[in-house]
């Protein structure tokens, strides 16, 4: 059975490939205990959803900002390879929607 996310920001984030990569990094580093919670639920995305007191909206937004910076740097480093453009656009849309103004 597919998990139904309670937090819209998590649902939006896990649909972006670059965000999933960032969550893997957070998991590997056990950042804020993500690996511990993910092991409990069997999935890091569910852990992000179930613990908003730890994995706040701002935490997810900061991860998106970080991934956007990495993607833009990769885009420039790879001589503006269009491979990176869809991810950059997705991250910018995500941040436009969720970043507090």
Backbone as a printed PyTorch tensor [residue, N CA C, xyz], in Angstrom:
tensor([[[  0.8380,  -1.1830,   0.0000],
         [  0.0000,   0.0000,   0.0000],
         [  0.8810,   1.2430,   0.0000]],

        [[  0.5450,   2.1820,  -0.8190],
         [  1.3210,   3.4060,  -0.9390],
         [  1.0620,   4.3190,   0.2640]],

        [[  2.1360,   4.8990,   0.7700],
         [  2.0330,   5.8010,   1.9110],
         [  1.3970,   7.1190,   1.4740]],

        [[  0.4720,   7.6180,   2.2860],
         [ -0.1740,   8.9020,   2.0200],
         [  0.4540,   9.9580,   2.9310]],

        [[  1.1520,  10.8930,   2.3060],
         [  1.8240,  11.9390,   3.0710],
         [  0.8290,  12.8890,   3.7080]],

        [[  1.0680,  13.2320,   4.9620],
         [  0.2320,  14.1930,   5.6780],
         [  0.7020,  15.6230,   5.4110]],

        [[  2.0060,  15.7750,   5.1810],
         [  2.5830,  17.1030,   4.9540],
         [  2.8060,  17.3180,   3.4570]],

        [[  2.1410,  18.3270,   2.9400],
         [  2.2240,  18.6230,   1.5040],
         [  3.6490,  18.9520,   1.0770]],

        [[  4.4080,  19.6250,   1.9150],
         [  5.7690,  19.9840,   1.5540],
         [  6.6340,  18.7350,   1.3560]],

        [[  6.4200,  17.7100,   2.1740],
         [  7.1730,  16.4610,   2.0190],
         [  6.7560,  15.7700,   0.7280]],

        [[  5.4540,  15.7180,   0.4750],
         [  4.9590,  15.1030,  -0.7510],
         [  5.5480,  15.7950,  -1.9770]],

        [[  5.5880,  17.1210,  -1.9580],
         [  6.1650,  17.8670,  -3.0750],
         [  7.6700,  17.5950,  -3.1930]],

        [[  8.3610,  17.5660,  -2.0740],
         [  9.8150,  17.3970,  -2.0880],
         [ 10.2330,  16.0330,  -2.6260]],

        [[  9.5360,  14.9840,  -2.2280],
         [  9.9560,  13.6400,  -2.6460],
         [  9.6680,  13.3760,  -4.1240]],

        [[  8.9520,  14.2700,  -4.7770],
         [  8.7280,  14.1570,  -6.2140],
         [  9.8090,  14.8470,  -7.0390]],

        [[ 10.8210,  15.3830,  -6.3580],
         [ 11.9410,  16.0430,  -7.0360],
         [ 13.1750,  15.1660,  -6.8340]],

        [[ 13.7350,  14.7110,  -7.9360],
         [ 14.8790,  13.7990,  -7.8830],
         [ 16.0250,  14.3470,  -7.0270]],

        [[ 16.3680,  15.6060,  -7.2210],
         [ 17.4810,  16.2020,  -6.4690],
         [ 17.2020,  16.2430,  -4.9680]],

        [[ 15.9560,  16.4040,  -4.5890],
         [ 15.6170,  16.3900,  -3.1590],
         [ 15.7750,  14.9900,  -2.5930]],

        [[ 15.4220,  13.9880,  -3.3710],
         [ 15.6140,  12.6060,  -2.9100],
         [ 17.0960,  12.3160,  -2.7070]],

        [[ 17.9290,  12.8550,  -3.5920],
         [ 19.3770,  12.7040,  -3.4230],
         [ 19.8170,  13.3650,  -2.1190]],

        [[ 19.3100,  14.5750,  -1.8550],
         [ 19.6770,  15.2770,  -0.6260],
         [ 19.2200,  14.5090,   0.6020]],

        [[ 18.0340,  13.9410,   0.5500],
         [ 17.5540,  13.1590,   1.6900],
         [ 18.4130,  11.9070,   1.8930]],

        [[ 18.9460,  11.3390,   0.8040],
         [ 19.8660,  10.2060,   0.9340],
         [ 21.1400,  10.6330,   1.6500]],

        [[ 21.6320,  11.8220,   1.3250],
         [ 22.8230,  12.3610,   1.9980],
         [ 22.5220,  12.5700,   3.4810]],

        [[ 21.3740,  13.1650,   3.7670],
         [ 20.9760,  13.3710,   5.1640],
         [ 20.8650,  12.0390,   5.8960]],

        [[ 20.3290,  11.0360,   5.2140],
         [ 20.2060,   9.6970,   5.8040],
         [ 21.5870,   9.1190,   6.0770]],

        [[ 22.4690,   9.1610,   5.0820],
         [ 23.8160,   8.5970,   5.2330],
         [ 24.5800,   9.2660,   6.3670]],

        [[ 24.3970,  10.5740,   6.5150],
         [ 25.0720,  11.3290,   7.5830],
         [ 24.3330,  11.2280,   8.9120]],

        [[ 23.1660,  10.6180,   8.9040],
         [ 22.2770,  10.5480,  10.0690],
         [ 22.0040,  11.9540,  10.6190]],

        [[ 21.8300,  12.8910,   9.6870],
         [ 21.5860,  14.2800,  10.0500],
         [ 20.2800,  14.3960,  10.8210]],

        [[ 20.3390,  14.9880,  11.9790],
         [ 19.2050,  15.1410,  12.9000],
         [ 18.5480,  13.8030,  13.2390]],

        [[ 19.3120,  12.7350,  13.1130],
         [ 18.8000,  11.4070,  13.4480],
         [ 17.9120,  10.8080,  12.3800]],

        [[ 18.0040,  11.3100,  11.1410],
         [ 17.1170,  10.8290,  10.0830],
         [ 17.2390,   9.3250,   9.8810]],

        [[ 18.4540,   8.7830,   9.9050],
         [ 18.6110,   7.3440,   9.7000],
         [ 17.9030,   6.5570,  10.7960]],

        [[ 18.0270,   7.0240,  12.0300],
         [ 17.3770,   6.3320,  13.1450],
         [ 15.8550,   6.2750,  12.9530]],

        [[ 15.2740,   7.4140,  12.5720],
         [ 13.8230,   7.4490,  12.3370],
         [ 13.4500,   6.6490,  11.0910]],

        [[ 14.2580,   6.7590,  10.0470],
         [ 13.9700,   6.0330,   8.8080],
         [ 14.0060,   4.5340,   9.0370]],

        [[ 14.9540,   4.0630,   9.8350],
         [ 15.0270,   2.6340,  10.1330],
         [ 13.7840,   2.1760,  10.8990]],

        [[ 13.2750,   3.0480,  11.7390],
         [ 12.0630,   2.7330,  12.5000],
         [ 10.8540,   2.5530,  11.5780]],

        [[ 10.7440,   3.4150,  10.5590],
         [  9.5880,   3.3950,   9.6590],
         [  9.8500,   2.6410,   8.3580]],

        [[ 11.1130,   2.3450,   8.0900],
         [ 11.4540,   1.6490,   6.8580],
         [ 11.6060,   2.5580,   5.6540]],

        [[ 11.5850,   3.8850,   5.8720],
         [ 11.6780,   4.8270,   4.7560],
         [ 11.9960,   6.2170,   5.3020]],

        [[ 13.0040,   6.8650,   4.7130],
         [ 13.3780,   8.2000,   5.2020],
         [ 12.3010,   9.2360,   4.8810]],

        [[ 11.5780,   9.0610,   3.7880],
         [ 10.5320,  10.0270,   3.4350],
         [  9.3850,   9.9890,   4.4400]],

        [[  9.0630,   8.8060,   4.9110],
         [  8.0140,   8.6880,   5.9310],
         [  8.4850,   9.3350,   7.2280]],

        [[  9.7620,   9.1430,   7.5630],
         [ 10.3110,   9.7710,   8.7730],
         [ 10.2150,  11.2920,   8.6830]],

        [[ 10.5300,  11.8510,   7.5170],
         [ 10.4100,  13.2970,   7.3210],
         [  8.9710,  13.7580,   7.5370]],

        [[  8.0430,  12.9580,   7.0750],
         [  6.6250,  13.3090,   7.1710],
         [  6.1090,  13.2070,   8.6030]],

        [[  6.5350,  12.1820,   9.3200],
         [  5.9800,  11.9080,  10.6460],
         [  6.5990,  12.7350,  11.7720]],

        [[  7.6970,  13.4200,  11.5030],
         [  8.3640,  14.1740,  12.5710],
         [  8.6000,  15.6330,  12.1780]],

        [[  7.5140,  16.4080,  12.0300],
         [  7.6700,  17.8150,  11.6610],
         [  8.3480,  18.6430,  12.7380]],

        [[  8.3620,  18.1390,  13.9690],
         [  9.0310,  18.8840,  15.0420],
         [ 10.5480,  18.8420,  14.8760]],

        [[ 11.0630,  17.8460,  14.1600],
         [ 12.5010,  17.7230,  13.9070],
         [ 12.8180,  18.1480,  12.4800]],

        [[ 12.1000,  17.5580,  11.5320],
         [ 12.3180,  17.8330,  10.1160],
         [ 11.2970,  18.8720,   9.6750]],

        [[ 11.5620,  20.0920,  10.1010],
         [ 10.6350,  21.2040,   9.8940],
         [ 10.5330,  21.5710,   8.4150]],

        [[  9.5300,  22.3810,   8.1050],
         [  9.4270,  22.9000,   6.7450],
         [ 10.7080,  23.6370,   6.3840]],

        [[ 11.2490,  24.3920,   7.3280],
         [ 12.4730,  25.1520,   7.0440],
         [ 13.6510,  24.2150,   6.7670]],

        [[ 13.7150,  23.0900,   7.4470],
         [ 14.7470,  22.0860,   7.1830],
         [ 14.6600,  21.6220,   5.7240]],

        [[ 13.4570,  21.3400,   5.2620],
         [ 13.2630,  20.8690,   3.8860],
         [ 13.5680,  21.9850,   2.8920]],

        [[ 13.1610,  23.2020,   3.2040],
         [ 13.4590,  24.3500,   2.3480],
         [ 14.9670,  24.5680,   2.2680]],

        [[ 15.6580,  24.4760,   3.4030],
         [ 17.1210,  24.6360,   3.4020],
         [ 17.7950,  23.5580,   2.5630]],

        [[ 17.2920,  22.3360,   2.6280],
         [ 17.8180,  21.2660,   1.7780],
         [ 17.6090,  21.6070,   0.3030]],

        [[ 16.4560,  22.1710,  -0.0280],
         [ 16.1670,  22.5480,  -1.4210],
         [ 17.1090,  23.6610,  -1.8810]],

        [[ 17.3660,  24.6200,  -1.0130],
         [ 18.2960,  25.7100,  -1.3390],
         [ 19.6850,  25.1310,  -1.6040]],

        [[ 20.1050,  24.2060,  -0.7600],
         [ 21.4050,  23.5660,  -0.9230],
         [ 21.4790,  22.8070,  -2.2540]],

        [[ 20.4220,  22.0310,  -2.5620],
         [ 20.4270,  21.2500,  -3.8080],
         [ 20.3930,  22.1620,  -5.0230]],

        [[ 19.6740,  23.2660,  -4.9360],
         [ 19.6370,  24.2090,  -6.0560],
         [ 21.0290,  24.7760,  -6.3010]],

        [[ 21.7120,  25.1470,  -5.2470],
         [ 23.0710,  25.6630,  -5.3680],
         [ 23.9840,  24.6200,  -6.0170]],

        [[ 23.8910,  23.3790,  -5.5600],
         [ 24.7050,  22.2940,  -6.1360],
         [ 24.3680,  22.0850,  -7.6100]],

        [[ 23.0890,  22.0790,  -7.9430],
         [ 22.6670,  21.8490,  -9.3280],
         [ 23.1240,  22.9820, -10.2420]],

        [[ 23.0010,  24.2090,  -9.7540],
         [ 23.4500,  25.3470, -10.5720],
         [ 24.9630,  25.3090, -10.7710]],

        [[ 25.6940,  24.9180,  -9.7460],
         [ 27.1500,  24.7900,  -9.8850],
         [ 27.5130,  23.6870, -10.8760]],

        [[ 26.8060,  22.5570, -10.8060],
         [ 27.0460,  21.4640, -11.7610],
         [ 26.7150,  21.9120, -13.1890]],

        [[ 25.6670,  22.6600, -13.3350],
         [ 25.2570,  23.1730, -14.6480],
         [ 26.3750,  24.0320, -15.2380]],

        [[ 26.9280,  24.9390, -14.4440],
         [ 28.0150,  25.7950, -14.9140],
         [ 29.2930,  24.9910, -15.1490]],

        [[ 29.6180,  24.1000, -14.2230],
         [ 30.8390,  23.2890, -14.3230],
         [ 30.8160,  22.4130, -15.5740]],

        [[ 29.6560,  21.9200, -15.9380],
         [ 29.5090,  21.0490, -17.1100],
         [ 29.1590,  21.8390, -18.3690]],

        [[ 29.6290,  23.0700, -18.3930],
         [ 29.4820,  23.9250, -19.5690],
         [ 28.0290,  24.0330, -20.0320]],

        [[ 27.1830,  24.2590, -19.0550],
         [ 25.7750,  24.5320, -19.2980],
         [ 25.0570,  23.3640, -19.9910]],

        [[ 25.3980,  22.1840, -19.5430],
         [ 24.7540,  20.9630, -20.0370],
         [ 23.2680,  21.0230, -19.6840]],

        [[ 22.3740,  20.9210, -20.6640],
         [ 20.9360,  21.0400, -20.3940],
         [ 20.3650,  19.9240, -19.5180]],

        [[ 21.1480,  18.8820, -19.2510],
         [ 20.7080,  17.7920, -18.3810],
         [ 20.2280,  18.3200, -17.0370]],

        [[ 20.8730,  19.3790, -16.5430],
         [ 20.5800,  19.8970, -15.2050],
         [ 19.3920,  20.8570, -15.1670]],

        [[ 18.9470,  21.3340, -16.3140],
         [ 17.8940,  22.3500, -16.3360],
         [ 16.5620,  21.8910, -15.7380]],

        [[ 16.0690,  20.6950, -16.0360],
         [ 14.7800,  20.3010, -15.4380],
         [ 14.8140,  20.2890, -13.9090]],

        [[ 15.8990,  19.7940, -13.3280],
         [ 16.0090,  19.7610, -11.8670],
         [ 16.0880,  21.1700, -11.2890]],

        [[ 16.8360,  22.0250, -11.9440],
         [ 16.9450,  23.4120, -11.4860],
         [ 15.5720,  24.0740, -11.5080]],

        [[ 14.8280,  23.8550, -12.5790],
         [ 13.4820,  24.4450, -12.6900],
         [ 12.5550,  23.8950, -11.6150]],

        [[ 12.6160,  22.5790, -11.3730],
         [ 11.7700,  21.9850, -10.3320],
         [ 12.0970,  22.5710,  -8.9640]],

        [[ 13.3770,  22.6880,  -8.6640],
         [ 13.7810,  23.2270,  -7.3620],
         [ 13.3480,  24.6830,  -7.2060]],

        [[ 13.4680,  25.4590,  -8.2570],
         [ 13.0380,  26.8650,  -8.1990],
         [ 11.5290,  26.9670,  -7.9880]],

        [[ 10.7610,  26.1070,  -8.6700],
         [  9.3000,  26.1050,  -8.4670],
         [  8.9580,  25.7220,  -7.0330]],

        [[  9.6400,  24.7110,  -6.5270],
         [  9.4190,  24.2630,  -5.1500],
         [  9.6970,  25.4080,  -4.1750]],

        [[ 10.8240,  26.0750,  -4.3590],
         [ 11.1830,  27.1740,  -3.4530],
         [ 10.2420,  28.3620,  -3.5910]],

        [[  9.8000,  28.6280,  -4.7870],
         [  8.8420,  29.7270,  -4.9860],
         [  7.5470,  29.4500,  -4.2090]],

        [[  7.1610,  28.1810,  -4.2070],
         [  5.9250,  27.7910,  -3.5120],
         [  6.1010,  27.7830,  -2.0000]],

        [[  7.2270,  27.2790,  -1.5050],
         [  7.3520,  26.9930,  -0.0700],
         [  8.1960,  27.9720,   0.7250]],

        [[  9.0640,  28.7120,   0.0760],
         [  9.9220,  29.6240,   0.8250],
         [  9.0970,  30.7590,   1.4040]],

        [[  9.3290,  31.0420,   2.6640],
         [  8.6200,  32.1370,   3.3360],
         [  9.1360,  33.4540,   2.7730]],

        [[  8.2100,  34.3110,   2.4240],
         [  8.6010,  35.5770,   1.7990],
         [  8.7150,  36.6740,   2.8050]]])
